[in-house]
Amino acid sequence: MKNPMIKRLLLIFATNLTAFCAICTGSESATVSITLKDGGIQEKRVELKKMEDGALRFVFPKEDIPANAVNLDVVPDFAKAKKGDSGYWVFPRGEIGSFKLDDGLYYGGIKYPMPFYGMKINDKTFIGIIKGLSNEFSMYAGAKRGIYKVTPRFKISKIDFAPYEDIIIDYYFLEGRDANYSGMGRFYRKYQMDRGVVKPIRERLKEQPHLEYMAKSIPVRIQYHGSKERVKKDFTKEDELPVIPVLPFDKSIEFVKAMKKAGINEVSVCSAGWQSGGYDGRFPQLFPIDDVLGGEKGLREFISECKKLGYLISAHTNSTDCYRVADIYSDDLLALTPDGKHKSGGVWSGGIARQLCAKRIWQLCLREQLKQVRDLGFEGSHYVDVFSAIPPYTCCNKNHPANRKEMAQVQNEILAYCKKIFGGASSECGYDHVAGNLDYVNYVSTSIKSQVEKPNPMVDYIAPVWEIVYHGIILATPDRLVQNHTRGARKYPDVDSGKLEFMIGDGITNPMHSLKLVEFGGRPIFYTSNFDDIKYIKKAYDEFLPVRHLQLELMDSHERIAENVFVTTYANGAKIVSNYSDKEFLYDGKSVKPMGYILLENKN
């Protein structure tokens, strides 16, 4: 059929006929929109299947995905909303948007820490859990002429392989107390627990006793013992830049002793930039440790002193970046694109970074490297950079290919090994494809920071939905916005990261940052190699003391009860009322000061 107009009319007729049949049979259906490489759009109707657990299941077979597809959107009939409808849409980080605009767009890119989304539209509330191709989607919310489209957008052209499993989304309707974003978080948490993916910290204490200390401590990441200036170059051993001793091991001993003397009694130290070449200097090479930092002897002494002070100390390593200057470098270590090119890892202290294939380094030598790190004396939750900060990446190297699902499995194997030999494992952000092997993350996302710095009118506010799922399971700081929050903004923003001045703040603190930590149940965290920061760490520690006992509790709910006033409730009945307004707020007869909070314990 050559007439495109006739083809389009027949497609519309077929789509409408399918919708009419669905109405007649009382079944639910979804519209699938597939964007093609030539700019064309295919639309199909798919009937949802009722499952035994109450879900309405959407399935799109991988064989039916066109080879020239770019994106695939899924919109169930019950997910249609328009301006003026009551309710909201919910994204995985907790972005909440009401149906208030004629036109707008909020697109999550690759930022989806959990594979679900939800909507509350008038009297209907649902959560959609992505269970097939769950590593291959982003989130899209758009309004056009008052009609809202909210959908997981499957990035078919970015899979790097043919689709390897069917797209599956299970939709569950929530009622009563659960018909809100808190109910969505609780539902997904139960889903994760029922599958055995995660367990609360309290249940893991027998196997990981250090978690109780971690929960009441403030994490201090020695940002780097040593580093280098960043230069966009492929270095060799002959022209490699020297390591700059930022906080060598003897000074590190003085640093932790000064923290203890200041009254910071519980600290979980993460030691970064200790390895060969300093911070991000020679990965995947880790040894020998540079003499300019104190060598292996100096590092062992530092680890020993931390333990004498009663501090936990773990190490930072990286299994994502690869530099040519590494003594074990070979092209075989690299993750490749479908056309055989290496993937860029940016420019860091070691120069131009290429993406290391975690699958390959795991096959070859990573176990032995990690054993060497453990033998130095590090223990607790070993920190592997980046793994939870992005979706699992792909590798098209013909010798060790891995799609995202397979790479996620490798990352979990690596973190599980760290748990076995160190006693725990940690990473950077809240992407939950590795949730079952995480004890803590440095920060959940950068979504709050982005919304503060450049507000998107589609988003009303960001709620602790991730925390309702994982608080009491994974220790976390809510956002990069609140890292080093008592230090203030960087005083010298143009200074290279290899210099100590990079970590000097202006000392002007924002009370909203302290309040955001409390509202979201977060632990304050510091990245520093600067003695002057100890007074700021002490201030953050003192802020943390009144609420740190809640770190082991599951978060039950969160609610906006007035403009700029929120209530966070824990499973033990404790409530925190956070007031971001410029006026006093009364809650149950108790005063909540402007930009302040009150903690109401459950006396029962």
Summary of the structure (lengths in Angstrom):
residues: 604
radius of gyration: 25.2
end to end distance: 73.4
largest distance: 82.0
contacts: 2082
relative contact order: 0.10
helix: 30%
strand: 29%
